[in-house]
């Protein structure tokens, strides 16, 4: 059978058609990838400044309750694996967790998830939620031993694990973001909470070596605020005299002050040694404050 050859014009037309189809496919593929990156970027932005939207279910409490939550298992783990480094940053020996310690953490989280925090008094509730957040964060890190930052420990195209519901409390799926932004921030409205919730990163305020309890939380909140604000990762000046602040003050400005000028006044009260320098910092459209955050994992190698 003889195959009829195409004339040059037909070949060019078919070639052009093929090229158009190829370019169209490439364009669609690029669009899909771009949309994915945009989604990831949007997720990152959303993580940077989540709003505090009250979850009304958790506003219930029993002022007369005498139930005391046992946080001793968490205390055992903190005492064993949280290391105070010479640079003022507490690090965690995640790789040193043995099977028995992993089991203890899992059992602690299970126990907390089976409690009914709405039946506790508010002092017990506050310690409960802070410890649950920090213990759950450690569990997330242990579940991803090969990751170097918590930002890469979430589902595909997500910025970290914060939106994922890791456990159920009172029959309701609860995520890290739920605990921080729908329970703790809107109910207690205390800016110092940002200094006690640890995100397993160098830039984050320290994970305390002590578990929170109804009796020590107020003292520990005050200590955590003082400790973080004395550290360069919270506030410092570079060699050119420019102010560097933790991104926490940018992301959650509304929790600390009405505006940037009021934020600097708050920092000046907390750091009287820097009050004069802070008073000279321009704000508003002329602001040149450098907000920064180190998302590197707050890990330390086992000794």
Order of alpha helices (4+ residues) and beta strands (2+ residues): alpha-alpha-beta-beta-alpha-alpha-beta-beta-alpha-alpha-beta-beta-alpha-alpha-alpha-alpha-beta
